[in-house]
Amino acid sequence: MKLILAIIQDEDAHEVITALNEAKFQVTRLNTKGGFLRAGNTTLMTGVPAEKVDEALKIIEENSKARTQHATLPSAIGAMHGFLLAPIEVKVGGATVFVLDVEQFYKF
């Protein structure tokens, strides 16, 4: 048994959960917040038999879209009195996935 933790963008959560459910994977959704952009995201948890991990990963990959977005970060470059907000382009979306071994699993 494996535990898949997938951190995805909120915009993709519905599609990923629906696709996993259609493939008979049970999913728990946690609303989380990223540290870098301080934007909302979704963490999905699903327990998966070891032989089904590749199938679940494929579903997550196919339904998690990468995008670019502009963010403003403080910058001291060229500032005479404090910091300026410097816009930068960052890649967001896609999925960050952890696959963990599960020593014991119970369903009551």
HULIN-V638017 format. One record per backbone hydrogen bond with DSSP energy under -1.0 kcal/mol. NH is the residue of the N-H (numbers start at 1). CO is the residue of the C=O. If there is no record, write none. Layout:
# HULIN-V638017
nh = {NH NH}
co = {CO CO}
This chain:
# HULIN-V638017
nh = {2 3 4 5 6 7 8 12 13 16 17 18 19 20 21 22 23 24 25 28 30 32 34 41 42 43 44 45 46 48 52 53 56 57 58 59 60 61 62 63 67 69 71 73 75 79 84 86 88 90 92 94 96 98 100 102}
co = {48 100 46 98 44 96 42 9 10 12 13 14 15 16 17 18 19 21 20 45 43 41 39 32 8 30 6 28 4 2 49 50 52 53 54 55 56 57 58 59 92 90 88 86 84 76 75 73 71 69 67 65 7 5 3 1}
